[in-house]
């Protein structure tokens, strides 16, 4: 299970620019940021072992799927339900991000119904 993530490149001025690049590179999708879900700390298992990294997670409304993307030979894109994602995911902070995503979507749905009614 992968949530696109990574660092900022030198030419990126904002977190949003880094997010856009990472989602294209790792998942082959283009979209617009809906909201920031939160910030988590985690220890990298591959790079700089023992160093705590900070990660911000966002809800992304996917507007386009690319047929090819930079890391497609290393990563496969697979759409799953939130329940399936939580079942496949074994990382606590990623599960917390999924819970926040569900909460955000539920509130958005509730607000849209209130506005229409």
C-alpha positions in Angstrom: 0.0 0.0 0.0 1.4 3.3 -1.0 0.4 6.9 -0.4 2.4 9.2 -2.7 4.9 11.0 -0.6 8.3 12.5 -0.9 10.4 15.6 -0.4 10.5 19.0 -2.0 12.6 19.7 -5.0 14.7 22.8 -5.1 12.4 24.5 -7.7 9.2 23.9 -5.7 8.0 26.8 -3.5 5.0 25.1 -1.9 3.9 21.8 -0.4 1.2 21.8 -3.0 3.7 21.8 -5.9 5.5 18.9 -4.3 2.2 17.0 -3.9 1.4 17.5 -7.5 4.7 16.2 -8.7 4.7 13.2 -6.3 1.2 12.1 -7.4 2.2 12.3 -11.0 5.5 10.5 -10.5 4.2 7.7 -8.1 0.5 7.2 -9.0 0.1 8.8 -12.5 -2.8 11.0 -11.5 -3.5 14.7 -11.7 -6.0 16.4 -9.5 -6.9 19.3 -7.2 -6.3 19.4 -3.4 -9.4 19.3 -1.4 -8.0 19.7 2.1 -5.1 19.0 4.4 -5.9 15.9 6.4 -3.1 16.4 9.0 0.5 16.1 9.8 2.3 12.9 11.1 5.8 11.9 12.1 7.2 8.6 11.0 10.6 6.8 11.1 11.9 5.9 7.7 12.7 2.2 7.2 14.7 2.6 4.1 16.4 6.0 4.1 18.1 7.6 7.2 17.1 4.9 9.6 16.2 6.2 13.0 15.4 9.7 11.7 11.9 11.0 12.3 10.3 12.5 9.2 7.3 14.8 9.1 4.6 14.0 6.6 1.5 16.1 5.6 -1.4 14.2 4.0 -4.0 15.8 1.7 -7.3 14.7 0.2 -6.9 14.9 -3.6 -9.8 15.0 -6.1 -8.4 13.0 -9.0 -9.4 14.7 -12.3 -7.2 12.7 -14.7 -5.4 9.3 -14.8 -2.3 9.2 -17.0 -1.7 6.2 -19.2 2.0 6.4 -18.5 3.9 8.0 -15.6 7.5 8.1 -14.4 7.4 5.3 -11.9 4.8 3.0 -13.6 7.4 0.2 -14.0 8.0 0.2 -10.2 4.5 1.0 -8.9 1.1 -0.2 -9.9 -2.0 1.9 -9.6 -5.0 0.2 -8.0 -8.2 1.8 -7.0 -9.7 0.4 -3.8 -12.4 1.4 -1.3 -11.5 3.0 2.0 -12.3 -0.3 3.8 -10.0 -2.2 1.5 -7.2 0.4 1.9 -7.5 0.1 5.7 -7.4 -3.7 5.5 -4.3 -3.7 3.3 -2.5 -0.9 5.2 -0.4 -1.8 8.2 0.9 1.6 9.0 -0.9 3.4 11.9 -0.5 7.0 10.7 -1.7 6.1 7.2 -4.8 4.5 8.7 -5.4 7.7 10.7 -5.1 9.7 7.5 -7.8 7.4 5.9 -10.0 8.0 8.9 -9.6 11.8 8.5 -10.4 11.4 4.8 -13.6 9.6 5.6 -14.5 12.3 8.1 -13.8 15.0 5.6 -15.9 13.3 2.9 -18.8 12.7 5.3 -18.8 16.3 6.4 -18.7 17.5 2.8 -21.6 15.3 1.9 -23.6 16.5 4.9 -22.8 20.1 4.0 -23.9 19.7 0.4 -27.2 18.1 1.5 -27.8 20.9 3.9 -27.2 23.6 1.2 -29.5 21.8 -1.3 -32.4 21.2 1.2 
